[in-house]
Amino acid sequence: MILVSGSGKLAKELTNLCSLSLPVTMLPRRAMDITNEYMVSDVIKKFMMTPDYPKYFVHTAALTKPMDVNDRNPIMSLDTNIVGTANVAKICSKYGIKFIYISTDFVYGGSELVDEESKVKPSNNYGWSKLGGECVAKLVKDSLILRCSLCDIPFRHKLAFDDVYRNSITHKDVADIILKVKDEVGIINVGGEYQSVYNFVSKHQSIEKASGSHIAPSLRLDTKKLKGLRVGV
Ligand SMILES: NC(=O)c1ccc[n+]([C@@H]2O[C@H](COP(=O)([O-])OP(=O)(O)OC[C@H]3O[C@@H](n4cnc5c(N)ncnc54)[C@H](OP(=O)(O)O)[C@@H]3O)[C@@H](O)[C@H]2O)c1
């Protein structure tokens, strides 16, 4: 069985891929609040006593949208994205459950081509808090960190930038990749084709274009490692 924290977009896409041979169980906040260490311990312990006990834990729960909620509430950001991640990671480590941490390309600072060895330099609290979660994951044996360039579809904004380039990828495609790379360890960049945000979004819905390079930087992910696993989109 695969346990998934949270009930957001990625958690739901993972649940959609649930099969008899690989059951996926989602843990919404009401079932397991990751900031409550005792609840996390209790919930996972109960699953460990079932015949189909969990072998993987995909940690998707996080304080995410809008991203600046992490700037406005830094302590909640710390509690959810760092301490909450530690609460889950510790119990996974205790029971030998493979810990898969969903991170973000926002841990990178620069706009050049970045691979998994490139320096990290988050530009906001969201990026720092997710990097804090990565530090937690690094301390857990055989964990997997996926630095995703997820883009919400439907798009959350009225306009999409045609001069900002990223390796945007849908939640559905990332869910599919997670199931294929779940036995890997270390850090893997996860993204799709490098293209303008407008180009990516307009493949899924009609949207107006705008210029935004003065607000949001372009970022090019090197996804050679992912492609080498032959699971990319
Ligand atoms: N979407 C992006 O642009 C993007 C890009 C790169 C990486 N990521 C990462 O990918 C992962 C999944 O993203 P997503 O788009 O699926 O996020 P999402 O739709 O915003 O879902 C986040 C989930 O986390 C849950 N959560 C928050 N605090 C919690 C707590 N204390 N206990 C339990 N659950 C809690 C939320 O529950 P409630 O609904 O109850 O608040 C929600 O179900 C996240 O870790 C995110 O950082 C996202």
The ligand as a Tripos MOL2 file, in Angstrom:
@<TRIPOS>MOLECULE
LIG
   48    52     1     0     0
SMALL
NO_CHARGES

@<TRIPOS>ATOM
      1 N1          1.0880   23.2140   -7.1860 N.am      1 LIG1
      2 C1          2.3040   23.6980   -7.3980 C.2       1 LIG1
      3 O1          2.4630   24.7190   -8.0600 O.2       1 LIG1
      4 C2          3.5160   22.9540   -6.8580 C.ar      1 LIG1
      5 C3          4.7280   23.1000   -7.4900 C.ar      1 LIG1
      6 C4          5.8220   22.3680   -7.0440 C.ar      1 LIG1
      7 C5          5.7030   21.5490   -5.9180 C.ar      1 LIG1
      8 N2          4.5190   21.4670   -5.2750 N.ar      1 LIG1
      9 C6          4.4300   20.5940   -4.0860 C.3       1 LIG1
     10 O2          3.6600   19.4760   -4.4500 O.3       1 LIG1
     11 C7          2.9060   19.0140   -3.3390 C.3       1 LIG1
     12 C8          1.4600   18.8380   -3.7430 C.3       1 LIG1
     13 O3          0.9660   20.0640   -4.2590 O.3       1 LIG1
     14 P1         -0.5600   20.2720   -4.5950 P.3       1 LIG1
     15 O4         -0.6210   21.2280   -5.7410 O.co2     1 LIG1
     16 O5         -1.2590   18.9530   -4.6940 O.co2     1 LIG1
     17 O6         -1.0130   21.0270   -3.2760 O.3       1 LIG1
     18 P2         -2.4800   21.3780   -2.7480 P.3       1 LIG1
     19 O7         -3.5090   21.0540   -3.7710 O.co2     1 LIG1
     20 O8         -2.3880   22.7880   -2.2390 O.co2     1 LIG1
     21 O9         -2.6570   20.3830   -1.5260 O.3       1 LIG1
     22 C9         -1.9870   20.5570   -0.3440 C.3       1 LIG1
     23 C10        -2.6510   19.6530    0.6720 C.3       1 LIG1
     24 O10        -1.9130   19.7270    1.8850 O.3       1 LIG1
     25 C11        -2.8670   19.6630    2.9330 C.3       1 LIG1
     26 N3         -2.3620   20.1580    4.1940 N.ar      1 LIG1
     27 C12        -1.9270   21.4090    4.5100 C.ar      1 LIG1
     28 N4         -1.6130   21.4520    5.8120 N.ar      1 LIG1
     29 C13        -1.8620   20.2170    6.3300 C.ar      1 LIG1
     30 C14        -1.7480   19.6490    7.6140 C.ar      1 LIG1
     31 N5         -1.3120   20.3580    8.6620 N.pl3     1 LIG1
     32 N6         -2.0670   18.3340    7.7800 N.ar      1 LIG1
     33 C15        -2.5120   17.6070    6.7420 C.ar      1 LIG1
     34 N7         -2.6680   18.0900    5.4950 N.ar      1 LIG1
     35 C16        -2.3440   19.3880    5.3030 C.ar      1 LIG1
     36 C17        -4.0110   20.5230    2.4290 C.3       1 LIG1
     37 O11        -5.1450   20.2430    3.2270 O.3       1 LIG1
     38 P3         -6.3670   21.2970    3.3570 P.3       1 LIG1
     39 O12        -7.0900   21.1860    2.0420 O.co2     1 LIG1
     40 O13        -7.1160   20.7900    4.5160 O.co2     1 LIG1
     41 O14        -5.7380   22.6490    3.5720 O.co2     1 LIG1
     42 C18        -4.1110   20.0180    0.9940 C.3       1 LIG1
     43 O15        -4.9100   18.8720    0.9320 O.3       1 LIG1
     44 C19         3.1240   20.0220   -2.2240 C.3       1 LIG1
     45 O16         4.0330   19.4880   -1.3020 O.3       1 LIG1
     46 C20         3.7120   21.2330   -2.9220 C.3       1 LIG1
     47 O17         4.5940   21.9490   -2.0850 O.3       1 LIG1
     48 C21         3.4120   22.1300   -5.7330 C.ar      1 LIG1
@<TRIPOS>BOND
     1     1     2 1
     2     2     3 2
     3     2     4 1
     4     4     5 ar
     5     4    48 ar
     6     5     6 ar
     7     6     7 ar
     8     7     8 ar
     9     8     9 1
    10     8    48 ar
    11     9    10 1
    12     9    46 1
    13    10    11 1
    14    11    12 1
    15    11    44 1
    16    12    13 1
    17    13    14 1
    18    14    15 2
    19    14    16 1
    20    14    17 1
    21    17    18 1
    22    18    19 2
    23    18    20 1
    24    18    21 1
    25    21    22 1
    26    22    23 1
    27    23    24 1
    28    23    42 1
    29    24    25 1
    30    25    26 1
    31    25    36 1
    32    26    27 ar
    33    26    35 ar
    34    27    28 ar
    35    28    29 ar
    36    29    30 ar
    37    29    35 ar
    38    30    31 1
    39    30    32 ar
    40    32    33 ar
    41    33    34 ar
    42    34    35 ar
    43    36    37 1
    44    36    42 1
    45    37    38 1
    46    38    39 2
    47    38    40 1
    48    38    41 1
    49    42    43 1
    50    44    45 1
    51    44    46 1
    52    46    47 1
@<TRIPOS>SUBSTRUCTURE
     1 LIG1         1 GROUP 0 **** ****
